Amino acid sequence: MKKYTSILLGTGAFLGAAVSAHAAPLFSVGDNFDVFFDGTLKGAWNSNVTAMTGGPKKIDDYSIIMSPGVVANWGRNSKISANVFFREDMIRYLNHSSLNENLAKLYADAQYKGDPFSVRVDFSYLQMYQNTPSALGSAALSGEPAIIRYDKMNAGINGVYMLSPKTSLELGFNYSSTRYVEGWDHAYQDVYDYSVPVAIYYQYSPQLDIGLYGNYRFSNVQDLKNMNPYSQTDYGRNRSTYFGGVSARLKSWQRLSGFVNVGVTVVDIDSITYQHPLFGPQEYAGISRWNFGADMRLSYELTQKISLNMSAYQNYSVGAQGQNICNTGGGLNGRYQINQFFDASANFINYTHSKYDYGRADDTYSFGAGVGWTPNSHLRFSIGYTFFWNSSTNPGSCYQGHIISASGSLRY
């Protein structure tokens, strides 16, 4: 399944960059601009490349992923800094060459750190290639084994203003889009999200900030190009999502770092009128939902060599066909730095319960483990295993699989 393959690729690439952060650059311009080559070569076996329940569309295969990339850093030891990372993932399958694909990934950020104001700008553009629980039907109905192609773009600007030595105001604007390409826009809906987060924090102690947090998100859901006039789903419905609650940020408090947001989430889905070819105008009433909302990301330093990462969340999302989905889940993973050269990592569990408005429910699980060797600041090698499983009340969306991978990374 490409969903987990992509996650592993991204994690491996950035982990390689992180552990090699002190490598000498490929070249430098002046005292503030460095350029690095950052590449990964990965081999993998996937027991369920297309995330299918069974039949001839469920295939296993070996793949090679070549990912040459470049990293540029500007503003070393400066109040203003910027970073750009670009890579091209060239995916080649041993037995199913029709699934070969080239995917571009671009990440960029810039920040200004001042007093009393600081700001950060982020941007990413990702060409994605994966079948997901809410986007499987058309892939299953295609003539040959197929994987869905779509592009994701994210951009945001978030600022912090110190109202006093202990009180800060945070405000931002974020944009994200999911656009289906290469013919998949006839089966799935493009979604454009615009959100405005706002928070105010008080420094209760040097290790703990407490405050109020809110977020408004407007989702512009596009119509399908071949809308089924008999469908009763949420095709083309825009929606607004509101979250409000309390927040806490921890900075090495009792060995814990991270944040916790808890509150209430409300979703308002617009009404819609559709011109049915046989029965004329059809009215679909607006829908309103509310629920407990939460987002937690915590890191715990068990020892100097062992760290644990914990997450928990409950939120609403838009499915690939405009569905309104309530997601509840969490995860636990850890890392053990055996010595200066070897490390081990484990994804003990990642779990999500997804409840669709029209009655469908999915339970998605994954776990895995890996070992890495970093002989110097330029090289990293790793091997890993991942198991994934989606259980669904929709029989065509039940699947499971295994991924075994080995990779080598070079940063210079």
TITI-510307 format. One line per field, with one value per residue (C-alpha): x, z, y; residue number from 1. Coordinates in nm, 4 decimals, padded with zeros to 6 digits. Layout:
// TITI-510307
xx = [X, ...]
zz = [Z, ...]
yy = [Y, ...]
i = [NUM, ...]
This chain:
// TITI-510307
xx = [00.0000, 00.1472, 00.0171, 00.2689, 00.5425, 00.5240, 00.5320, 00.8411, 01.0138, 00.9503, 01.0579, 01.3737, 01.4777, 01.4315, 01.5834, 01.8884, 01.9057, 01.8650, 02.1386, 02.3741, 02.3013, 02.6676, 02.8022, 03.0170, 02.8159, 02.8629, 02.9466, 02.8930, 02.8433, 02.9741, 02.9176, 02.5400, 02.4444, 02.5112, 02.4051, 02.3976, 02.3284, 02.0766, 01.9886, 01.8353, 01.8262, 01.5620, 01.4531, 01.1225, 00.8842, 00.5133, 00.2624, -00.0328, 00.0827, -00.2716, -00.4379, -00.7019, -00.9142, -00.8258, -00.8581, -00.6369, -00.6081, -00.4279, -00.0611, 00.2701, 00.5915, 00.9468, 01.0364, 01.3401, 01.2987, 01.5784, 01.5448, 01.8127, 01.7656, 01.9214, 01.9072, 01.9808, 02.0182, 02.0509, 02.0990, 02.3251, 02.3330, 02.1054, 01.7668, 01.6402, 01.6847, 01.5425, 01.5615, 01.4644, 01.4591, 01.3729, 01.3826, 01.2492, 01.1254, 01.1693, 00.9680, 01.0330, 00.8522, 01.0038, 00.6923, 00.4388, 00.6121, 00.2743, 00.2814, 00.6196, 00.6040, 00.8186, 00.7112, 00.8445, 00.8642, 00.9386, 00.9630, 01.0528, 01.0409, 01.1647, 01.1590, 01.2371, 01.3179, 01.2967, 01.1734, 00.8831, 00.7730, 00.8643, 00.7139, 00.7475, 00.6441, 00.6075, 00.5405, 00.5277, 00.4255, 00.3977, 00.3097, 00.1340, 00.0761, -00.1330, -00.4659, -00.6386, -00.9427, -01.1734, -01.0339, -01.0368, -01.3536, -01.2477, -00.9025, -01.0756, -01.2965, -01.0128, -00.9112, -00.5669, -00.4082, -00.4045, -00.2753, -00.4379, -00.2358, -00.2983, -00.1070, -00.0984, 00.0037, 00.0404, 00.1321, 00.1123, 00.2289, 00.2216, 00.3361, 00.3978, 00.3802, 00.4949, 00.2336, 00.4421, 00.7400, 00.5021, 00.2090, 00.2097, -00.0467, -00.0250, -00.2074, -00.1767, -00.3238, -00.2860, -00.3828, -00.3888, -00.5207, -00.5691, -00.6025, -00.6574, -00.4717, -00.4106, -00.7851, -00.8651, -01.0483, -01.3413, -01.3763, -01.2628, -01.3128, -01.0530, -01.0567, -00.9179, -00.8832, -00.8302, -00.7745, -00.7063, -00.5574, -00.5388, -00.4057, -00.3041, -00.0560, 00.0599, 00.3953, 00.2951, 00.6536, 00.9668, 00.8556, 00.4795, 00.2623, -00.1170, -00.3741, -00.6746, -00.6680, -00.9136, -00.9174, -01.1557, -01.1307, -01.3301, -01.3259, -01.4110, -01.5159, -01.5234, -01.7912, -01.7021, -01.6563, -01.8932, -02.1257, -02.3601, -02.7096, -02.8393, -02.5703, -02.6729, -02.3220, -02.1795, -02.0631, -01.9760, -02.0700, -01.8568, -01.8192, -01.6905, -01.5141, -01.4742, -01.2567, -01.2262, -01.0663, -00.7731, -00.4108, -00.0915, 00.2671, 00.5374, 00.9110, 01.1077, 00.8494, 00.8999, 01.0895, 00.7821, 00.7794, 00.5003, 00.1463, -00.2115, -00.5252, -00.8710, -01.2082, -01.5148, -01.5302, -01.8341, -01.8809, -02.1423, -02.1957, -02.3758, -02.7095, -02.7054, -02.9477, -02.8762, -03.0553, -03.1527, -03.1883, -03.5167, -03.6729, -03.5637, -03.4150, -03.3204, -03.2654, -03.0097, -03.0400, -02.7421, -02.5787, -02.4333, -02.2143, -02.0286, -01.8001, -01.5191, -01.2014, -00.8434, -00.4881, -00.1932, 00.1718, 00.4111, 00.7711, 00.9037, 01.2735, 01.2730, 01.6545, 01.9379, 01.9213, 01.5505, 01.2748, 00.9012, 00.6547, 00.2829, -00.0105, -00.3894, -00.6536, -01.0187, -01.1107, -01.3179, -01.1865, -01.3166, -01.2993, -01.1961, -01.5612, -01.6692, -01.7588, -01.7663, -01.5434, -01.4891, -01.1423, -01.0376, -00.6987, -00.3460, -00.0050, 00.3026, 00.6542, 01.0024, 01.3695, 01.6744, 02.0185, 02.2275, 02.5574, 02.6986, 02.6614, 02.3514, 01.9915, 01.6630, 01.3092, 00.9649, 00.6164, 00.4331, 00.0892, -00.0842, -00.4613, -00.7478, -01.1228, -01.2956, -01.6724, -01.8470, -02.1730, -02.3642, -02.2884, -01.9577, -01.6836, -01.3160, -01.0458, -00.6932, -00.3872, -00.0148, 00.2984, 00.6611, 01.0259, 01.3621, 01.7352, 01.9759, 02.3532, 02.5194, 02.8932, 02.9709, 02.8081, 02.7535, 02.6057, 02.3113, 02.1782, 01.8558, 01.6220, 01.2602, 00.9311, 00.5732, 00.2370, -00.0850, -00.4490, -00.7761, -01.0946, -01.4157, -01.7922, -01.7557, -01.6322, -01.4368, -01.2241, -01.0860, -00.7197, -00.3890, -00.0268, 00.3399, 00.6355, 01.0012, 01.2561, 01.6256, 01.7720, 02.0926, 02.1215, 02.4035, 02.4256, 02.7193]
zz = [00.0000, -00.1074, 00.1902, 00.4238, 00.1608, 00.1205, 00.4949, 00.5280, 00.2424, 00.3936, 00.7390, 00.6082, 00.4030, 00.6831, 00.9422, 00.7216, 00.6922, 01.0668, 01.1708, 00.9118, 00.9982, 01.0730, 00.7416, 00.5431, 00.2609, -00.1070, -00.1459, 00.0391, -00.0728, 00.1814, 00.5502, 00.5415, 00.2438, 00.2284, -00.0298, 00.0311, -00.1878, -00.0084, -00.1761, -00.0805, -00.2533, -00.1193, -00.2001, -00.0720, -00.0928, -00.0496, -00.0105, -00.1114, -00.3364, -00.4391, -00.0944, -00.2270, -00.0401, -00.2791, -00.6378, -00.9366, -00.8414, -00.5187, -00.6112, -00.4323, -00.5852, -00.5303, -00.5925, -00.6152, -00.5170, -00.6191, -00.4495, -00.5432, -00.3684, -00.2767, 00.0444, 00.0694, 00.4035, 00.4387, 00.7443, 00.9725, 01.3222, 01.2024, 01.3072, 00.9572, 00.8106, 00.5258, 00.4155, 00.0927, 00.0263, -00.3109, -00.4183, -00.6962, -00.6056, -00.9016, -00.8265, -01.0349, -00.9890, -01.0811, -01.2191, -01.2768, -01.4798, -01.5531, -01.1908, -01.2283, -01.1370, -01.0753, -00.7856, -00.6919, -00.3328, -00.2351, 00.1198, 00.2164, 00.5300, 00.6462, 00.9857, 01.1631, 01.5348, 01.7025, 02.0168, 02.0703, 01.7347, 01.5427, 01.2327, 01.0391, 00.6793, 00.5517, 00.2070, 00.0645, -00.2650, -00.2736, -00.5658, -00.3997, -00.5247, -00.2932, -00.2362, 00.0865, 00.2746, 00.1402, -00.2160, -00.3253, -00.5258, -00.8644, -00.8339, -00.7683, -01.0763, -01.3124, -01.5852, -01.4384, -01.0937, -01.0279, -00.7762, -00.7320, -00.8155, -00.6475, -00.5510, -00.2061, -00.1418, 00.1964, 00.2783, 00.5967, 00.7897, 01.1689, 01.3981, 01.7709, 01.9512, 02.3132, 02.4920, 02.8101, 02.9324, 03.0177, 02.7785, 02.4046, 02.1245, 01.8253, 01.4955, 01.1603, 00.8214, 00.6539, 00.3136, 00.1923, -00.1186, -00.2473, -00.6270, -00.8097, -01.1396, -01.4295, -01.4708, -01.1049, -01.0813, -01.2490, -00.9459, -00.6507, -00.5352, -00.5048, -00.1655, -00.0778, 00.2934, 00.4460, 00.8214, 01.0798, 01.4130, 01.7093, 02.0615, 02.3706, 02.6167, 02.9677, 03.0922, 03.4118, 03.4609, 03.2452, 03.1477, 03.1049, 02.9024, 02.9401, 02.7319, 02.5017, 02.1452, 01.8556, 01.4884, 01.2015, 00.8785, 00.5587, 00.3174, -00.0460, -00.1863, -00.5658, -00.7707, -00.9481, -01.3238, -01.3744, -01.0737, -01.0293, -01.0160, -00.7969, -00.5302, -00.1764, -00.0546, 00.0204, -00.3339, -00.3729, -00.0246, 00.1308, 00.5064, 00.8015, 01.0987, 01.4326, 01.7249, 02.0605, 02.3836, 02.6224, 02.5418, 02.7237, 02.5942, 02.7788, 02.7526, 02.9289, 03.2080, 03.4006, 03.0882, 02.8753, 02.5779, 02.3327, 02.3430, 02.4342, 02.2928, 02.4164, 02.3453, 02.1231, 01.7437, 01.5359, 01.1639, 00.9523, 00.6055, 00.3506, 00.1979, -00.1753, -00.4676, -00.7504, -01.0874, -01.1340, -01.5045, -01.4388, -01.1264, -01.1446, -00.8507, -00.5539, -00.2170, 00.0286, 00.3717, 00.5590, 00.8235, 01.1583, 01.3784, 01.7032, 01.9169, 02.1687, 01.9954, 02.0908, 01.9574, 02.1623, 02.0630, 02.3445, 02.3653, 02.6784, 02.7517, 02.9300, 02.9542, 02.7793, 02.5060, 02.4915, 02.3865, 02.3374, 02.1210, 02.1965, 02.0049, 02.0417, 01.8437, 01.7550, 01.4572, 01.1414, 00.7873, 00.4286, 00.2448, -00.1163, -00.2242, -00.0010, 00.2972, 00.6446, 00.8624, 01.2395, 01.3201, 01.6639, 01.7226, 01.8485, 01.8367, 02.0321, 01.8948, 02.0388, 01.9532, 02.1180, 02.0473, 02.1034, 02.0582, 01.8368, 01.5265, 01.5769, 01.6640, 01.6762, 01.6364, 01.6888, 01.5894, 01.8655, 01.7356, 01.5195, 01.5292, 01.3790, 01.4062, 01.1192, 01.1391, 00.8201, 00.8360, 00.6279, 00.8623, 00.7423, 01.0016, 00.9554, 01.1991, 01.0668, 01.2381, 01.1667, 01.3532, 01.2649, 01.3631, 01.2148, 01.2759, 01.1503, 01.1128, 01.0730, 01.0204, 00.9680, 00.9082, 00.5370, 00.5305, 00.6835, 00.6244, 00.7607, 00.7392, 00.8483, 00.8606, 00.8600, 00.8960, 00.8007, 00.8280, 00.7476, 00.8809, 00.7427, 00.7405, 00.3662, 00.2465, -00.0482, 00.1848, 00.4014, 00.3362, 00.5023, 00.4019, 00.4920, 00.3815, 00.4226, 00.3200, 00.3181, 00.2341, 00.2147, 00.2348, 00.1376, 00.2479, 00.1233]
yy = [00.0000, 00.3307, 00.5197, 00.3625, 00.3422, 00.7198, 00.7744, 00.5578, 00.7368, 01.0771, 00.9659, 00.8023, 01.1022, 01.3515, 01.1208, 01.0872, 01.4639, 01.5053, 01.2674, 01.4155, 01.7746, 01.8473, 01.7157, 01.9567, 02.1215, 02.0483, 02.4157, 02.7443, 03.1036, 03.3487, 03.2810, 03.2265, 03.0062, 02.6289, 02.3699, 01.9933, 01.6930, 01.4692, 01.1388, 00.8053, 00.4677, 00.2312, -00.1230, -00.2602, -00.5532, -00.4724, -00.7567, -00.5335, -00.2510, -00.1480, -00.1859, -00.4237, -00.6769, -00.9593, -01.0793, -00.9986, -00.6276, -00.7195, -00.7514, -00.7880, -00.6607, -00.5437, -00.1808, 00.0435, 00.4084, 00.6463, 00.9850, 01.2394, 01.5713, 01.9027, 02.1069, 02.4791, 02.6612, 03.0369, 03.2564, 03.0551, 03.2149, 03.4956, 03.6345, 03.5595, 03.2128, 03.0036, 02.6395, 02.4642, 02.0893, 01.9345, 01.5732, 01.3515, 01.0028, 00.7695, 00.4539, 00.1417, -00.1920, -00.5246, -00.6990, -00.4188, -00.1486, 00.0173, 00.1411, 00.3156, 00.6821, 00.9914, 01.2138, 01.5578, 01.6820, 02.0424, 02.1798, 02.5358, 02.7485, 03.0863, 03.2484, 03.5705, 03.5596, 03.8966, 04.0663, 04.1146, 03.9677, 03.6527, 03.4927, 03.1667, 03.0894, 02.7316, 02.5843, 02.2326, 02.0743, 01.6951, 01.4696, 01.1748, 00.8203, 00.6049, 00.4351, 00.5390, 00.4017, 00.6759, 00.6503, 00.2880, 00.2251, 00.3596, 00.2005, -00.1328, -00.0872, 00.0057, -00.2364, -00.3048, -00.2665, 00.1080, 00.3608, 00.7010, 01.0162, 01.3477, 01.6610, 01.8192, 02.1788, 02.3476, 02.7066, 02.9059, 03.2081, 03.2100, 03.4876, 03.5332, 03.8691, 03.9022, 04.1129, 04.0975, 03.8957, 03.6084, 03.6535, 03.5875, 03.6208, 03.3852, 03.4283, 03.2541, 03.1757, 02.8368, 02.7019, 02.3436, 02.1727, 01.8191, 01.7961, 01.4659, 01.4351, 01.1943, 01.1272, 01.0619, 01.3976, 01.2194, 00.9926, 01.2040, 01.5612, 01.8338, 02.0071, 02.3518, 02.4363, 02.7812, 02.8061, 03.0761, 02.9599, 03.1987, 03.1448, 03.3343, 03.1803, 03.2607, 03.1292, 02.9516, 02.8351, 02.8148, 02.4603, 02.5157, 02.7554, 02.7475, 02.9304, 02.9394, 02.8087, 02.8384, 02.7513, 02.8225, 02.6193, 02.6645, 02.3689, 02.4379, 02.0972, 02.0830, 01.9044, 01.5836, 01.6115, 01.3164, 01.3525, 01.0587, 01.2154, 00.9326, 00.9696, 01.0591, 01.1467, 01.4904, 01.5739, 01.9406, 02.0550, 02.3271, 02.3241, 02.5271, 02.3705, 02.5501, 02.4455, 02.6185, 02.5080, 02.5189, 02.4490, 02.3589, 02.3570, 02.1688, 02.2328, 01.9579, 01.9455, 01.6197, 01.4992, 01.5769, 01.8142, 01.8940, 02.0286, 01.9347, 02.1009, 01.9961, 02.1528, 02.1311, 02.0944, 02.1975, 02.1226, 02.2996, 02.1477, 02.3660, 02.2765, 02.2100, 02.2077, 01.9655, 01.9673, 01.6029, 01.5093, 01.3228, 01.4738, 01.8371, 02.0349, 01.8169, 01.9846, 01.8454, 02.0066, 02.1425, 01.9225, 02.0270, 01.8070, 01.8685, 01.6572, 01.6618, 01.7779, 01.7023, 01.7131, 01.5900, 01.5467, 01.4591, 01.3371, 01.1673, 01.1200, 00.7857, 00.7801, 00.9616, 00.6960, 00.6114, 00.8498, 00.7903, 00.9863, 00.9792, 01.1233, 01.1359, 01.3214, 01.3596, 01.5749, 01.6015, 01.5622, 01.5608, 01.2274, 01.1764, 01.1847, 01.4722, 01.2546, 01.4061, 01.1853, 01.1962, 01.0588, 00.9340, 00.7801, 00.7947, 00.6396, 00.5402, 00.5038, 00.5034, 00.5369, 00.3823, 00.5299, 00.2185, 00.4010, 00.6757, 00.4559, 00.2369, 00.3131, 00.1211, 00.2500, 00.0981, 00.2071, 00.0222, 00.1206, 00.3783, 00.3519, 00.5555, 00.4978, 00.6810, 00.7265, 00.8411, 01.0387, 00.7828, 00.4926, 00.3497, 00.2966, 00.2049, 00.0962, 00.1478, -00.0020, -00.0032, -00.1004, -00.1691, -00.1544, -00.0594, -00.0453, 00.2215, 00.2524, 00.5935, 00.5339, 00.9044, 01.2409, 01.1676, 00.8145, 00.6314, 00.2781, 00.1305, -00.1670, -00.1756, -00.3625, -00.2247, -00.3997, -00.2194, -00.3204, -00.1427, -00.3024, -00.1488, -00.1983, -00.1356, -00.4789, -00.3351, -00.1228, -00.4056, -00.4833, -00.5559, -00.5912, -00.5995, -00.3867, -00.4866, -00.2246, -00.1399, 00.2010, 00.3979, 00.7776, 01.0135, 01.3749, 01.5784]
i = [1, 2, 3, 4, 5, 6, 7, 8, 9, 10, 11, 12, 13, 14, 15, 16, 17, 18, 19, 20, 21, 22, 23, 24, 25, 26, 27, 28, 29, 30, 31, 32, 33, 34, 35, 36, 37, 38, 39, 40, 41, 42, 43, 44, 45, 46, 47, 48, 49, 50, 51, 52, 53, 54, 55, 56, 57, 58, 59, 60, 61, 62, 63, 64, 65, 66, 67, 68, 69, 70, 71, 72, 73, 74, 75, 76, 77, 78, 79, 80, 81, 82, 83, 84, 85, 86, 87, 88, 89, 90, 91, 92, 93, 94, 95, 96, 97, 98, 99, 100, 101, 102, 103, 104, 105, 106, 107, 108, 109, 110, 111, 112, 113, 114, 115, 116, 117, 118, 119, 120, 121, 122, 123, 124, 125, 126, 127, 128, 129, 130, 131, 132, 133, 134, 135, 136, 137, 138, 139, 140, 141, 142, 143, 144, 145, 146, 147, 148, 149, 150, 151, 152, 153, 154, 155, 156, 157, 158, 159, 160, 161, 162, 163, 164, 165, 166, 167, 168, 169, 170, 171, 172, 173, 174, 175, 176, 177, 178, 179, 180, 181, 182, 183, 184, 185, 186, 187, 188, 189, 190, 191, 192, 193, 194, 195, 196, 197, 198, 199, 200, 201, 202, 203, 204, 205, 206, 207, 208, 209, 210, 211, 212, 213, 214, 215, 216, 217, 218, 219, 220, 221, 222, 223, 224, 225, 226, 227, 228, 229, 230, 231, 232, 233, 234, 235, 236, 237, 238, 239, 240, 241, 242, 243, 244, 245, 246, 247, 248, 249, 250, 251, 252, 253, 254, 255, 256, 257, 258, 259, 260, 261, 262, 263, 264, 265, 266, 267, 268, 269, 270, 271, 272, 273, 274, 275, 276, 277, 278, 279, 280, 281, 282, 283, 284, 285, 286, 287, 288, 289, 290, 291, 292, 293, 294, 295, 296, 297, 298, 299, 300, 301, 302, 303, 304, 305, 306, 307, 308, 309, 310, 311, 312, 313, 314, 315, 316, 317, 318, 319, 320, 321, 322, 323, 324, 325, 326, 327, 328, 329, 330, 331, 332, 333, 334, 335, 336, 337, 338, 339, 340, 341, 342, 343, 344, 345, 346, 347, 348, 349, 350, 351, 352, 353, 354, 355, 356, 357, 358, 359, 360, 361, 362, 363, 364, 365, 366, 367, 368, 369, 370, 371, 372, 373, 374, 375, 376, 377, 378, 379, 380, 381, 382, 383, 384, 385, 386, 387, 388, 389, 390, 391, 392, 393, 394, 395, 396, 397, 398, 399, 400, 401, 402, 403, 404, 405, 406, 407, 408, 409, 410, 411, 412]
